[in-house]
Amino acid sequence: MIAAVPRGRERFGARRSRAARPAVLIGRRRVADALARRAVRERLVLSLLVVEHLRPIEVADALGISVRQVERTVTAFMSGLRRSLARPASRARTRAVARLDRAA
């Protein structure tokens, strides 16, 4: 006889999905906040490259700028994003994550 596979909570209750972990959610929030603080042009160039899968020359043509400006914009975007994310989270946010992790 074949054993039935448990359904619902019994099957997945031992492990929470990665998306449900508070630290992951806060990390995603930090990335979203850091992205929102970047200049519109930087976000536009990056979205054309990453989301639309355009080549730098196509982005340059679409925006009426040089390929070198596209490259500089991406470099500025990434360095600014790294700086934003390198800052430690606030103590209140860190304590909130610790409390949520303990409660889980």
Stockholm file with secondary structure:
# STOCKHOLM 1.0

chainA/1-104         MIAAVPRGRERFGARRSRAARPAVLIGRRRVADALARRAVRERLVLSLLVVEHLRPIEVADALGISVRQVERTVTAFMSGLRRSLARPASRARTRAVARLDRAA
#=GR chainA/1-104 SS CCCCCCCTHHHHTTSCCGGGCHHHHHHHHHHHHHHHHSCHHHHHHHHHHHTSCCCHHHHHHHHTCCHHHHHHHHHHHHHHHHHHHHSCCCHHHHHHHHHHHHHC
#=GC SS_cons         CCCCCCCTHHHHTTSCCGGGCHHHHHHHHHHHHHHHHSCHHHHHHHHHHHTSCCCHHHHHHHHTCCHHHHHHHHHHHHHHHHHHHHSCCCHHHHHHHHHHHHHC
//
